[in-house]
Amino acid sequence: MRRALGLLILLAGGAALALWLARVGGSVEIRVGDAWVGVSFPVAMLLLIAAFVLLHGLLALIAWLRRLPGRLSASRALRRRADGDAAVTRALVALAAGTANGARHEVRRARALLGDTPQTLLLAAEAERLAGREEAAAEVFGLLAKREDARFLGLRGLLRQAMQREDWPEAQRLAREAELAQPGAAWLREERQLLASRTRDWREALALAPKGTPLAPLALAAASQEPDPDKAAALERQAVQADPGFAPAAIAHAARLAAQGSPRRARAILAEAWARAPHPDLGAAWIAPVEDPLARVKAVEDLIHATRDHPESRLLMAGVALAAGLTGRARSELEALIAGADADRRAYLLLAELEEAELGDTPEARGAQARWLREAAKAASEPRWRCTDCGAEHDAWKPDCAHCGAAGTIAWGAPPARLASRSAA
């Protein structure tokens, strides 16, 4: 509507101007020597306007012709960009669908249209990996790693490949380069932590452990790899501080303190660990410096005063009492343990030893022993160090499982219910 009004106003203005020029009259003469040209003033004005319009049109045509190659080039670039973007989209769809050949075809088209941009190179590498062409993928990741704007992408792809083929030295080198390219990247931190566990670099694993990870096992494992005694002691202390009830850490730190001439501090560490989580290895370490059997009974009483009714406390007291010849004390501990339904196989085996100690090699003793041995065969297995991944048993705690190779999976505890029921059967 506004255009129509504007056009009408323009036409009205032009008509008014033509009428005014017609009324004005007059003429315009152009003399050149003896020749002259004379036209009326309105005609001269119209000719002038026509000449201006013609000249303007000619100049506009020349400018348009000069810009034509650029416009054609820009138009072709836009078409190539649109076709390239469409090829990228199709490549993404093919990758999501797991169609390796289709993805590779679309990526080649995208690279031909768009060139080797970080996006097309990354898609090319992923398409090659999907097709199982790891060497070709590594070559493309290498091209990415050489670009300043996409170096981290290339290094990430190469790192994933190195870890997949378990080339740990190469993976560590790539991880260090990726850290320089993108410091503090969350994904890289997780990969470095996994890499440290796979390579058994426990100090690195401890430094990179995410929030919520049990630090005591990692710190103790790092201490076992540390050649410097002072640093090893600091790591053992860190393990104890992280989990005062973690028996292996308490035992290792107590042994170091005792060797350094601090037996009282060593025994305080063991007592604290026992109070938090009684463990047979802690009991063995507690009584190791005491040689007299009766003195051991007194030492155990000092240790278990806060955990008197715990099964490990009763088993430890029964064992040292039996060794000291205090069979009555041993029997009372074992019978209380059995009555509480917390007894495992160890309690019944100790009762069998107790019968022999009290009755000697007699038919009565052999009958009582046979009864307790039958009970032991039906009882639950004693707690052991077991791998939570494969179930393999270990005589002592280790940072990793020697059977399946899993790291940080060795834990103390009773066997799974299915194993216990199988042993009872």
Buried (B, 14 or more C-beta within 10 A) or exposed (E): EEEEEEEEEEEEEEEEEEEEBEEEEEEBEEEEEEEEEEBBBBEBBBEEEEEEEEEEEEEEEEEEEEEEEEEEEEEEEEEBEEBBBBBBEBBBEBBEEEBBEBBBBBBBBBBEBBEEBBBBBBBBBBBBBBBEBBEBBBEBBBBBBEBEEBBBBBBBBBBBBBBEEEEBEBBBBBBEBBBEBBEEBEEBBEBBBBBBBBBBBBBBBBEBBEEEBBBBBBBBBBBBEBEEEEEBBBBBBBBBEBBBBBBBBBBBBBBBBBEEEBEEEBBEBBBBBBBBBBBBBBBEBBBEEBEEBBEBBEBBEEBBEEBEEBBBBBBBBBBBBBBBEBBEBBBBBBBBBBEEEBBBBBBBBBBBBBBBBBBEEEEEBBEBBEBBEEBBEEBBBBBEBBBEBEEBEBEEBBBBBEEEEBBBBBBBEBBEEEBBEEBEE
